[in-house]
């Protein structure tokens, strides 16, 4: 924890303390854990003087330290030929995290790794296979195999789906955006791909329109996704609500889709109880509860609406970083419930100094009166400014 917290105190003293930790040969487990974190923090601090020490970590018998070292060397843009040779040697070792090693070699442009990486395109692990396919494209090899990443975006394991999206981003595979937008993962991953892959100052990309894509991501309807799970019999309300607490977003979206056809009157006591017990502090469930509140907007009782309004307003205000994706969802839910009316309310939501999270401002632009949007035409986010411009044009 101390090593991790030093990211908040950049400077020579911090770097020297972390370097001493990296060089410490003590093998006690707490020290080994701290050494892994120290390597990561040095990379995030951009400490290029740490490259030789981090390079020596590649010789460790701790595969997690090797993994963090490979990541760090990539972040620090290491151009040491001997370190590159060590990375190439390690990528052939099944005992190492081959995915991270491949990503590092590709990002560092290590051409001599191509023979080893080419073989790993046939690896059993989808994560290793996808990273190798992506790396071949990045290092000047064939891009034809990138289409295989499409199948990985609907694999049963969510980590494999997320990895495939990252592989597409790394390879600048803009052609895979339609498949990425249908992948049943957190909207955070899909939005990351749009931001990384969408060409700057381009409104239309083949059959995709930028604002339509952003609007769809903000609404995040299950019908727009290719879900990889199905029910073989009708689940109970309790089971479906419990699914919101799972880590697999495909199951969460399927539960949301199913719950929208259930009775809001029957659901409310269960939802209220589970919210108070744990959903308020579970970032996945938090998001899907808000989506369900919006989906059944016309069916809640007056008492339920009052509680839901408080929940949504708190969600918009929360500073907790893991709850960011709930913010735009809460704005749209308030609008769907007819609980956001005043121009003053919209003014605060549209003000970058008061609402720094751009996706929250984007959602506000989607539902704000057109008379509130003049300031948003010069919003620091080009996405928000473009959405405001489109809305004002429709006046």
SULNOR-V100374 format. One record per pair of residues at least 4 apart in sequence whose C-alpha atoms are under 7 Angstrom apart, sorted by the first residue. I is the first residue (numbers start at 1). J is the second residue. D is the distance in Angstrom with one decimal. If there is no record, write none. Layout:
BEGIN
i:I j:J d:D
i:I j:J d:D
END
This chain:
BEGIN
i:1 j:5 d:6.0
i:2 j:6 d:6.4
i:3 j:34 d:6.2
i:3 j:37 d:6.2
i:3 j:38 d:5.6
i:4 j:37 d:6.2
i:4 j:41 d:6.5
i:6 j:14 d:6.6
i:7 j:41 d:6.0
i:7 j:45 d:6.8
i:9 j:14 d:6.7
i:10 j:14 d:6.2
i:10 j:45 d:6.7
i:11 j:15 d:6.3
i:12 j:16 d:6.1
i:13 j:17 d:6.2
i:14 j:18 d:6.2
i:15 j:19 d:6.0
i:15 j:42 d:6.7
i:16 j:20 d:6.2
i:17 j:21 d:6.4
i:18 j:22 d:6.2
i:18 j:38 d:5.5
i:19 j:23 d:6.2
i:19 j:50 d:6.9
i:20 j:24 d:6.2
i:21 j:35 d:6.0
i:22 j:35 d:5.3
i:22 j:38 d:6.5
i:22 j:39 d:6.7
i:23 j:53 d:6.9
i:26 j:31 d:6.7
i:27 j:31 d:6.5
i:27 j:32 d:6.1
i:28 j:32 d:6.3
i:29 j:33 d:6.2
i:30 j:34 d:6.2
i:31 j:35 d:6.1
i:32 j:36 d:6.5
i:33 j:37 d:6.6
i:34 j:38 d:6.0
i:35 j:39 d:6.3
i:36 j:40 d:6.6
i:36 j:65 d:5.0
i:36 j:68 d:6.2
i:37 j:41 d:6.2
i:38 j:42 d:6.1
i:39 j:43 d:6.5
i:39 j:54 d:6.6
i:39 j:68 d:6.5
i:39 j:69 d:6.2
i:39 j:72 d:6.6
i:40 j:44 d:6.4
i:40 j:68 d:6.0
i:40 j:72 d:5.8
i:41 j:45 d:6.1
i:42 j:46 d:6.3
i:42 j:47 d:5.5
i:42 j:50 d:7.0
i:43 j:47 d:6.0
i:43 j:72 d:4.8
i:43 j:75 d:5.9
i:43 j:76 d:6.0
i:46 j:76 d:6.1
i:48 j:76 d:6.0
i:50 j:54 d:6.0
i:51 j:55 d:5.9
i:51 j:73 d:6.7
i:51 j:78 d:6.9
i:52 j:56 d:6.4
i:53 j:57 d:6.7
i:54 j:69 d:5.7
i:55 j:69 d:6.9
i:55 j:83 d:6.0
i:57 j:65 d:6.7
i:57 j:66 d:6.1
i:57 j:69 d:6.3
i:58 j:66 d:4.9
i:58 j:69 d:6.4
i:60 j:66 d:6.5
i:62 j:66 d:6.4
i:63 j:67 d:6.1
i:63 j:96 d:5.8
i:64 j:68 d:6.2
i:65 j:69 d:6.0
i:66 j:70 d:6.1
i:67 j:71 d:6.3
i:67 j:97 d:6.1
i:67 j:100 d:6.4
i:68 j:72 d:6.0
i:69 j:73 d:6.1
i:70 j:74 d:6.3
i:70 j:100 d:6.9
i:70 j:101 d:6.0
i:70 j:104 d:6.1
i:71 j:75 d:6.4
i:71 j:100 d:6.7
i:71 j:104 d:6.2
i:72 j:76 d:6.1
i:73 j:77 d:6.1
i:73 j:78 d:5.3
i:74 j:78 d:6.3
i:74 j:104 d:5.0
i:74 j:107 d:6.4
i:74 j:108 d:6.2
i:77 j:108 d:6.3
i:80 j:84 d:6.3
i:81 j:85 d:6.2
i:82 j:86 d:6.4
i:83 j:87 d:6.3
i:84 j:88 d:6.3
i:84 j:110 d:6.9
i:85 j:89 d:6.3
i:86 j:90 d:6.2
i:87 j:91 d:6.2
i:87 j:101 d:6.7
i:88 j:113 d:5.5
i:90 j:96 d:6.9
i:91 j:98 d:5.3
i:91 j:101 d:5.8
i:91 j:102 d:6.7
i:92 j:116 d:6.6
i:94 j:98 d:6.9
i:97 j:101 d:6.5
i:98 j:102 d:6.0
i:98 j:128 d:6.2
i:99 j:103 d:6.3
i:99 j:127 d:6.3
i:99 j:128 d:4.7
i:99 j:131 d:5.9
i:100 j:104 d:6.2
i:101 j:105 d:6.2
i:102 j:106 d:6.1
i:102 j:117 d:6.9
i:102 j:131 d:6.4
i:102 j:132 d:6.4
i:102 j:135 d:6.8
i:103 j:107 d:6.1
i:103 j:131 d:6.4
i:103 j:135 d:6.8
i:104 j:108 d:6.1
i:105 j:109 d:6.1
i:105 j:110 d:5.3
i:105 j:113 d:7.0
i:106 j:110 d:6.3
i:106 j:135 d:5.1
i:106 j:138 d:6.3
i:106 j:139 d:6.2
i:109 j:139 d:6.2
i:111 j:139 d:6.4
i:113 j:117 d:6.1
i:114 j:118 d:5.8
i:114 j:136 d:7.0
i:115 j:119 d:6.6
i:116 j:120 d:6.7
i:117 j:121 d:6.8
i:117 j:132 d:5.4
i:118 j:132 d:6.7
i:118 j:136 d:6.9
i:120 j:128 d:6.9
i:120 j:129 d:5.8
i:120 j:132 d:5.8
i:121 j:129 d:4.7
i:121 j:132 d:5.2
i:121 j:133 d:5.6
i:122 j:129 d:6.0
i:123 j:128 d:6.3
i:123 j:129 d:5.1
i:125 j:129 d:6.0
i:126 j:130 d:5.8
i:126 j:160 d:6.3
i:127 j:131 d:6.1
i:127 j:160 d:5.9
i:127 j:163 d:6.1
i:128 j:132 d:6.2
i:129 j:133 d:6.3
i:130 j:134 d:6.1
i:130 j:149 d:6.3
i:130 j:164 d:6.1
i:130 j:167 d:6.3
i:131 j:135 d:5.9
i:131 j:167 d:5.7
i:132 j:136 d:6.1
i:133 j:137 d:6.7
i:133 j:145 d:6.3
i:133 j:146 d:6.2
i:134 j:138 d:6.3
i:134 j:146 d:6.6
i:134 j:167 d:5.5
i:134 j:168 d:6.7
i:134 j:170 d:6.7
i:134 j:171 d:5.2
i:135 j:139 d:6.0
i:136 j:140 d:6.4
i:136 j:141 d:4.8
i:136 j:142 d:6.5
i:137 j:141 d:4.9
i:137 j:142 d:5.6
i:137 j:143 d:5.0
i:137 j:171 d:6.1
i:138 j:171 d:5.5
i:149 j:153 d:6.5
i:149 j:164 d:5.6
i:150 j:179 d:6.3
i:151 j:155 d:6.9
i:152 j:160 d:6.5
i:152 j:161 d:5.7
i:152 j:164 d:5.9
i:153 j:161 d:4.3
i:153 j:164 d:5.8
i:153 j:165 d:6.9
i:153 j:183 d:5.7
i:154 j:161 d:6.1
i:154 j:183 d:6.3
i:154 j:228 d:6.2
i:155 j:160 d:6.6
i:155 j:161 d:6.1
i:156 j:228 d:6.4
i:157 j:161 d:6.7
i:158 j:162 d:6.2
i:158 j:185 d:6.9
i:158 j:248 d:5.9
i:159 j:163 d:6.0
i:160 j:164 d:6.2
i:161 j:165 d:6.5
i:162 j:166 d:6.4
i:162 j:185 d:6.8
i:163 j:167 d:6.1
i:164 j:168 d:6.3
i:165 j:169 d:6.3
i:165 j:180 d:6.4
i:166 j:170 d:6.1
i:167 j:171 d:6.3
i:168 j:172 d:6.1
i:168 j:173 d:5.1
i:169 j:173 d:6.1
i:169 j:193 d:6.1
i:169 j:196 d:6.6
i:169 j:197 d:6.6
i:172 j:197 d:6.2
i:174 j:197 d:5.4
i:174 j:198 d:6.9
i:176 j:180 d:6.2
i:177 j:181 d:6.1
i:178 j:182 d:6.7
i:179 j:183 d:6.4
i:180 j:190 d:6.3
i:181 j:190 d:5.9
i:182 j:224 d:6.2
i:182 j:225 d:4.2
i:182 j:226 d:5.4
i:183 j:225 d:5.9
i:183 j:226 d:6.0
i:184 j:225 d:5.8
i:184 j:226 d:6.2
i:184 j:227 d:5.8
i:184 j:249 d:6.1
i:184 j:250 d:4.9
i:185 j:189 d:6.8
i:185 j:249 d:5.3
i:185 j:250 d:6.5
i:186 j:249 d:6.2
i:187 j:191 d:6.0
i:187 j:217 d:6.6
i:188 j:192 d:6.1
i:189 j:193 d:6.4
i:190 j:194 d:6.4
i:191 j:195 d:6.2
i:192 j:196 d:6.1
i:193 j:197 d:5.8
i:194 j:198 d:5.4
i:203 j:209 d:6.0
i:203 j:210 d:5.3
i:204 j:208 d:5.8
i:204 j:209 d:4.6
i:204 j:210 d:6.1
i:205 j:209 d:6.3
i:208 j:213 d:6.9
i:209 j:213 d:6.1
i:210 j:214 d:6.2
i:211 j:215 d:6.0
i:211 j:387 d:6.5
i:212 j:216 d:6.1
i:213 j:217 d:6.2
i:214 j:218 d:6.2
i:215 j:219 d:6.3
i:216 j:220 d:5.7
i:218 j:328 d:6.9
i:218 j:329 d:6.9
i:218 j:363 d:6.7
i:222 j:253 d:5.5
i:222 j:257 d:6.2
i:227 j:250 d:5.5
i:228 j:250 d:6.3
i:229 j:250 d:6.7
i:229 j:251 d:6.4
i:235 j:239 d:6.2
i:235 j:240 d:6.6
i:236 j:240 d:6.4
i:237 j:241 d:6.2
i:238 j:242 d:6.2
i:239 j:243 d:6.4
i:240 j:255 d:5.1
i:240 j:259 d:7.0
i:243 j:251 d:6.5
i:243 j:252 d:5.6
i:243 j:255 d:6.4
i:244 j:252 d:5.0
i:244 j:284 d:6.7
i:244 j:285 d:4.7
i:244 j:288 d:6.2
i:245 j:284 d:6.3
i:245 j:285 d:5.0
i:248 j:252 d:6.6
i:249 j:253 d:6.0
i:250 j:254 d:6.2
i:251 j:255 d:6.2
i:252 j:256 d:6.2
i:253 j:257 d:6.1
i:254 j:258 d:6.2
i:255 j:259 d:6.0
i:256 j:260 d:6.4
i:256 j:292 d:6.5
i:260 j:295 d:6.3
i:260 j:296 d:6.4
i:263 j:267 d:6.2
i:264 j:268 d:5.9
i:264 j:296 d:6.8
i:264 j:299 d:5.9
i:264 j:300 d:6.0
i:265 j:300 d:6.9
i:267 j:271 d:6.0
i:268 j:272 d:5.9
i:269 j:273 d:6.1
i:270 j:274 d:6.1
i:271 j:275 d:5.9
i:272 j:276 d:6.3
i:273 j:277 d:6.1
i:274 j:278 d:6.0
i:274 j:279 d:6.0
i:275 j:279 d:4.3
i:275 j:280 d:5.4
i:276 j:280 d:6.4
i:278 j:282 d:6.3
i:279 j:285 d:5.4
i:279 j:286 d:5.4
i:280 j:286 d:5.7
i:282 j:286 d:5.8
i:283 j:287 d:6.3
i:283 j:322 d:6.3
i:283 j:323 d:5.5
i:284 j:288 d:6.5
i:285 j:289 d:5.9
i:286 j:290 d:6.4
i:287 j:291 d:6.4
i:287 j:325 d:7.0
i:287 j:326 d:5.0
i:288 j:292 d:6.1
i:289 j:293 d:6.2
i:290 j:294 d:6.4
i:290 j:329 d:6.6
i:290 j:330 d:6.3
i:290 j:333 d:7.0
i:291 j:295 d:6.2
i:291 j:329 d:6.6
i:292 j:296 d:6.3
i:293 j:297 d:6.0
i:293 j:333 d:6.8
i:294 j:333 d:4.5
i:294 j:336 d:6.0
i:294 j:337 d:6.7
i:296 j:300 d:6.9
i:297 j:336 d:6.3
i:297 j:337 d:5.2
i:300 j:304 d:5.9
i:300 j:305 d:6.0
i:301 j:305 d:6.1
i:302 j:306 d:6.3
i:303 j:307 d:6.7
i:304 j:308 d:6.0
i:305 j:309 d:6.0
i:306 j:310 d:6.6
i:307 j:311 d:6.4
i:308 j:312 d:6.1
i:309 j:313 d:6.1
i:309 j:334 d:7.0
i:310 j:314 d:6.1
i:311 j:315 d:6.2
i:312 j:316 d:6.4
i:312 j:330 d:5.1
i:312 j:334 d:6.8
i:313 j:317 d:6.5
i:314 j:318 d:6.1
i:315 j:326 d:6.4
i:315 j:327 d:5.8
i:315 j:330 d:6.4
i:316 j:327 d:4.7
i:316 j:330 d:6.2
i:316 j:331 d:7.0
i:325 j:329 d:7.0
i:326 j:330 d:5.9
i:327 j:331 d:6.4
i:327 j:360 d:5.7
i:328 j:332 d:6.3
i:328 j:359 d:6.0
i:328 j:360 d:4.3
i:328 j:363 d:5.3
i:329 j:333 d:6.1
i:330 j:334 d:6.1
i:331 j:335 d:6.4
i:331 j:363 d:6.4
i:331 j:364 d:6.4
i:332 j:336 d:6.0
i:332 j:363 d:6.4
i:333 j:337 d:6.1
i:334 j:338 d:6.2
i:334 j:339 d:5.1
i:334 j:340 d:5.8
i:335 j:339 d:5.9
i:335 j:340 d:5.5
i:335 j:367 d:6.8
i:342 j:346 d:6.7
i:343 j:347 d:6.1
i:343 j:372 d:6.7
i:344 j:348 d:6.6
i:345 j:349 d:6.5
i:346 j:350 d:6.0
i:346 j:364 d:6.9
i:346 j:368 d:6.4
i:347 j:351 d:6.1
i:347 j:372 d:6.8
i:348 j:354 d:6.1
i:348 j:355 d:7.0
i:349 j:355 d:5.6
i:349 j:361 d:5.9
i:349 j:364 d:6.4
i:350 j:355 d:6.7
i:350 j:361 d:5.1
i:350 j:364 d:6.5
i:350 j:376 d:6.8
i:351 j:355 d:5.7
i:352 j:356 d:4.8
i:355 j:361 d:6.8
i:357 j:361 d:6.8
i:358 j:362 d:6.1
i:358 j:381 d:6.5
i:359 j:363 d:6.2
i:360 j:364 d:6.3
i:361 j:365 d:6.2
i:361 j:384 d:6.8
i:362 j:366 d:6.4
i:362 j:384 d:5.0
i:363 j:367 d:6.8
i:364 j:368 d:5.7
i:365 j:373 d:7.0
i:365 j:387 d:6.9
i:365 j:388 d:6.1
i:368 j:372 d:6.6
i:370 j:391 d:6.7
i:370 j:392 d:6.0
i:373 j:377 d:6.8
i:373 j:388 d:6.1
i:375 j:379 d:7.0
i:376 j:384 d:6.9
i:376 j:385 d:5.6
i:376 j:388 d:5.9
i:377 j:385 d:4.6
i:377 j:388 d:5.6
i:377 j:389 d:5.8
i:378 j:385 d:5.8
i:379 j:384 d:6.2
i:379 j:385 d:5.1
i:381 j:385 d:6.3
i:382 j:386 d:6.0
i:383 j:387 d:6.2
i:384 j:388 d:6.2
i:385 j:389 d:6.1
i:386 j:390 d:6.2
i:387 j:391 d:6.3
i:388 j:392 d:6.1
i:389 j:393 d:6.1
i:390 j:394 d:6.6
END
